Amino acid sequence: MREVAIAIIYESYGMASTPPKLLMQLRDPIPTIVYPGHWGLFGGHLDPGETPEEALKRELLEEIQYDLPHHQYLGDYGDDSVRRHVFSVPLHVPMTELSLQEG
């Protein structure tokens, strides 16, 4: 079974009365990737021997150049083909300081 780590990234700064913004990506329209052209969360597959936390940190560095300061594990769910490990991730920098590398 394939395993992936998924980040629900939200702004953690600003006024308390303002609802936090979520960060998502519009996936590239490449037919060979999973869900091309769809909106999705950041994250990706676990490499052999890698923990979900290690995969999450690696994927966020690869995808948006974000060095994860901390996170909260929310749980996991799956089906016969993939298990998804879901994390809550606060964003401690403005979204404009991130650099999208792949989608």
C-alpha positions as CSV (number, residue, x, y, z in Angstrom):
1,M,0.0,0.0,0.0
2,R,1.3,3.5,-0.9
3,E,1.5,6.1,1.9
4,V,1.4,9.8,1.6
5,A,1.7,12.8,4.0
6,I,-0.7,15.7,3.4
7,A,-0.4,19.2,4.9
8,I,-3.4,21.5,5.7
9,I,-1.4,24.7,5.7
10,Y,-3.0,27.8,7.2
11,E,-1.9,31.3,8.1
12,S,-1.1,31.6,11.8
13,Y,-0.6,35.3,12.0
14,G,-2.7,38.4,11.6
15,M,-5.8,39.6,13.4
16,A,-7.7,37.1,15.5
17,S,-11.0,38.4,14.0
18,T,-9.8,37.5,10.5
19,P,-10.4,33.9,9.4
20,P,-7.2,32.1,8.5
21,K,-6.4,31.5,4.8
22,L,-5.6,28.0,3.6
23,L,-2.8,27.3,1.2
24,M,-3.6,25.0,-1.7
25,Q,-2.0,24.3,-5.1
26,L,-3.5,24.0,-8.6
27,R,-1.8,20.8,-9.8
28,D,0.0,20.9,-13.2
29,P,-2.0,19.7,-16.2
30,I,0.4,16.8,-16.8
31,P,-1.6,13.6,-17.5
32,T,1.0,11.4,-15.8
33,I,0.6,12.9,-12.4
34,V,-2.1,12.2,-9.8
35,Y,-5.1,14.5,-10.2
36,P,-3.7,16.7,-13.0
37,G,-5.3,20.2,-13.2
38,H,-7.1,19.8,-9.8
39,W,-6.8,21.8,-6.6
40,G,-5.0,19.9,-3.8
41,L,-3.1,20.1,-0.6
42,F,0.7,20.0,-0.4
43,G,2.6,16.8,0.5
44,G,3.5,13.6,-1.2
45,H,4.6,10.0,-1.0
46,L,6.7,8.5,1.8
47,D,10.1,7.2,0.6
48,P,11.1,3.7,1.8
49,G,11.9,3.8,5.6
50,E,10.7,7.4,5.9
51,T,8.2,8.4,8.6
52,P,5.1,10.5,7.7
53,E,6.7,13.4,9.6
54,E,10.0,13.1,7.6
55,A,8.1,12.9,4.4
56,L,6.0,16.0,5.3
57,K,9.1,18.1,6.0
58,R,10.9,16.9,2.8
59,E,7.8,17.5,0.6
60,L,7.2,21.0,1.9
61,L,10.8,22.0,1.3
62,E,10.7,20.5,-2.2
63,E,7.4,22.0,-3.1
64,I,7.3,25.5,-1.5
65,Q,10.7,26.0,0.1
66,Y,9.0,26.0,3.6
67,D,11.1,24.7,6.5
68,L,8.5,23.3,8.8
69,P,8.9,24.7,12.3
70,H,6.2,22.5,13.8
71,H,3.0,20.6,13.0
72,Q,0.2,18.6,14.5
73,Y,-0.7,15.1,13.4
74,L,-4.5,15.0,12.8
75,G,-4.8,11.3,11.8
76,D,-4.9,9.0,8.8
77,Y,-7.4,7.5,6.5
78,G,-7.2,5.3,3.4
79,D,-8.5,2.7,1.1
80,D,-7.0,-0.4,-0.5
81,S,-4.4,1.5,-2.5
82,V,-3.2,4.5,-0.4
83,R,-3.0,5.6,3.3
84,R,-3.1,9.4,3.8
85,H,-1.4,10.9,6.9
86,V,-2.9,14.3,7.5
87,F,-1.1,17.2,9.4
88,S,-2.2,20.7,10.5
89,V,0.7,23.1,9.6
90,P,0.8,26.7,10.6
91,L,2.4,29.1,8.2
92,H,4.7,31.5,10.0
93,V,5.7,33.6,7.0
94,P,3.7,35.5,4.4
95,M,2.5,33.4,1.5
96,T,4.4,35.7,-0.8
97,E,7.7,34.5,0.7
98,L,7.1,30.9,-0.4
99,S,8.5,29.7,-3.7
100,L,6.3,27.2,-5.6
101,Q,8.6,24.6,-7.2
102,E,6.3,22.0,-8.5
103,G,2.6,21.3,-8.7
